[in-house]
Amino acid sequence: MYEPTQLRTFLAVAQTLSFTQAARRLGLRQSTVSQHVRRLEEATGRPLFLRDTHGVELTEDGEAMLGFARTILAAHERAAAFFTGTRLRGRLRFGASEDFVTTRLPEILEAFRREHPEVDLELTVELSGTLQARLEAGRLDLILAKRRGDRTEPGGAPAGRPAVRAEPDGEELVWQDVLVWIGAPRLRLDPDRPVPLIVFPPPGITRARALEALQAQGRAWRIACTSSSLSANVAAARAGLGVMAHTRGLLPDGLVELPARAGLPELGAVDFVLRKGRRGGATQEAADALAAAILAGGDRLHRPR
């Protein structure tokens, strides 16, 4: 009833909320993506997306289809691997940004380990800038990290929407979000005093963006807490020590987005991307398989556990 090809297309659109970006990810024409979605909607008898001039949103039935699509595709891939006799082997060094500590990434990794027990998966959790450097140095094979989301299509993309562009070789956009200021619910900033900041150490992307935005606004600031641990920074923010720049879609429990009346500058967009190394062979096959699993479950990465 439900074609795997159509389900993969549906997942790509659901994760990017863009027919154009989904087409780029899948290497298809946008008209083909629209056709796949239309046929899937005909098969279900339900609309899966709401489309208007402002963008694309999942319907309630579309949200339900996310889980079904992942389950059906996982079963399809297990059957294909069983009957073709292909088994992945080797060592895979995977790096993930601190941002994903509280998401469902562990569930995706657990499922990957069950499907590919002969792959030795080695996980590194670090700042995105550090992961990028280790990948370039050949010390990691695949990373899931942040990058600046400054590049957008002509006319600008709506905040929180994937920018429509071709991705660099070896890089795959998982989703785009916006950076916001967050803090404890009762925190109040004194406009006459420096902004107390909770930041990652260099080369943290959110740190750099926060400092640049405050300097451009001419707002004074001071470092109230710095740690390479997301948990430590979140604890400091919950204690009311200061504010931190953070991805809106990954808002930690106990913290809230600061309202516009706080007077802090906008921080702009941030991209979450997969980047692969260039080792080839069994390692490359394992990296490709894990990347595919992360892309298939990409919508789960910006939803709390």
Secondary structure as GFF3:
##gff-version 3
##sequence-region A 1 305
A	DSSP	alpha_helix	4	16	.	.	.	ID=ss1
A	DSSP	alpha_helix	19	26	.	.	.	ID=ss2
A	DSSP	alpha_helix	30	44	.	.	.	ID=ss3
A	DSSP	beta_strand	49	52	.	.	.	ID=ss4
A	DSSP	beta_strand	55	58	.	.	.	ID=ss5
A	DSSP	alpha_helix	60	84	.	.	.	ID=ss6
A	DSSP	beta_strand	90	97	.	.	.	ID=ss7
A	DSSP	three_ten_helix	98	102	.	.	.	ID=ss8
A	DSSP	alpha_helix	105	115	.	.	.	ID=ss9
A	DSSP	beta_strand	119	126	.	.	.	ID=ss10
A	DSSP	alpha_helix	128	136	.	.	.	ID=ss11
A	DSSP	beta_strand	142	148	.	.	.	ID=ss12
A	DSSP	beta_strand	171	183	.	.	.	ID=ss13
A	DSSP	beta_strand	195	199	.	.	.	ID=ss14
A	DSSP	alpha_helix	205	217	.	.	.	ID=ss15
A	DSSP	beta_strand	221	226	.	.	.	ID=ss16
A	DSSP	alpha_helix	230	238	.	.	.	ID=ss17
A	DSSP	beta_strand	244	247	.	.	.	ID=ss18
A	DSSP	three_ten_helix	248	250	.	.	.	ID=ss19
A	DSSP	beta_strand	256	257	.	.	.	ID=ss20
A	DSSP	three_ten_helix	260	262	.	.	.	ID=ss21
A	DSSP	beta_strand	269	276	.	.	.	ID=ss22
A	DSSP	alpha_helix	281	296	.	.	.	ID=ss23
A	DSSP	three_ten_helix	298	300	.	.	.	ID=ss24
###
